[in-house]
């Protein structure tokens, strides 16, 4: 009996030990399966990206990539959706804090210590000064004409930069510029690049081998196939969760849908409007927001027909924006009646210029002596950042204008080529071109309508010049009173819209289709996002 009891006791003990081991293993596996750390995220984007130099890069599709690798002094809180925050709050990033002088002309930045670039070199005031000079000082050895051309709207009132000490920097302006902090937070203004990388390899190298301070760093690029980023293990702040992020250019909307359905990607941008309901039914999440976006036409003031205000107004009245938004794009966008988009602090949803009225459009053409119509050209891309379905929209506009006697020829190009030429302006035989843009700051009106930014070189592609508008835009930019500034922006916008310098068409809601395994992906009130908090659920 004693031997039997002893055997039973030993057997029971072995069972308990095995059970404990099994429970421990199960617990460890459970913890492993629920762990957020690691994993790979693949994003199907709407076009090929531009060069990866944040100062040279053109278009949101590229800036969404560079935003993961490069950081500004002042940033925006991209952790909240549009529903939570209509305009992202400004936050310290590479600057711990900043202050502005009473006259609004001197900004002092107290820089974050202990930050290293991806190449292991130190971030400090000298690095910031190098970046500023790269964009503003033509006598600087590493001045970059392309980067300066892309970012000069931020530096309109720039006077000088000054290194106070290793981690303190002054930027002096010729005039107060109330929107300067917000412009610095925009992703193609002053994201800081490694001076050492440029000194050793030249200005062109940054576009092919980008070196920043962000939570992800560059791994490789195969043009037309993928751009791969990996987690920056030496990041100064809270490290990214993902091991790897891969961006795949898939310009065909149907190919993007097929890629996510075939489990080849985790997120796709710009889903075809007619596929969204079906994707939802299949269990994919569709996330959208209210970014500062407007898809618009820019009229060419060098063109014989577009010089006439009545012609520009007629075209505005002839376009059925409601039809484009609700029939063509299935309600995934909203009709746009102003150049100021939702997501901007001065947007007024009740302000509707040029509602659809083809008879009024015909009357205006008759007043202009063009009752028999005319022929002209619309230039557009075939894909690209925020471009939605550009050819389909252009063809809709082509049909609308045909109804009032205007024969519109379409001239289309792929995105990178198109965007590169946009700031060169249009030949006189071209009547209008198309762009998608917008900013949370009202300063966007200056970017597109101020004579200082006329093409070639600026974003005022149509060469619109109105000195009264310039005066109002400058007063709004330099006013230290926010209410006064906002009223001036609105006054300038009213003149711009009365002049019909542009034809706003739709505002995007920036939908993304997201696989259920993707967690933490947020679409903020911007056209870009952060991937640092995103993880893949195992």
GIWO-V595869 format. One record per helix or strand of 3 or more residues. SS is the DSSP state (@ for helix, = for strand). FROM is the first residue (numbers start at 1). TO is the last residue. Records with the same first field share a line. If there is no record, write none. Layout:
SS = FROM-TO ; FROM-TO
This chain:
@ = 2-34 ; 60-69 ; 125-136 ; 145-155 ; 180-185 ; 195-201 ; 205-208 ; 253-261 ; 273-281 ; 309-318 ; 321-328 ; 358-367 ; 390-402 ; 415-422 ; 444-449 ; 451-453 ; 467-478 ; 482-499
= = 40-45 ; 74-76 ; 90-92 ; 95-100 ; 106-111 ; 158-165 ; 168-173 ; 216-222 ; 226-231 ; 244-249 ; 267-269 ; 285-287 ; 294-299 ; 333-335 ; 374-381 ; 406-413 ; 432-437 ; 502-508 ; 512-514
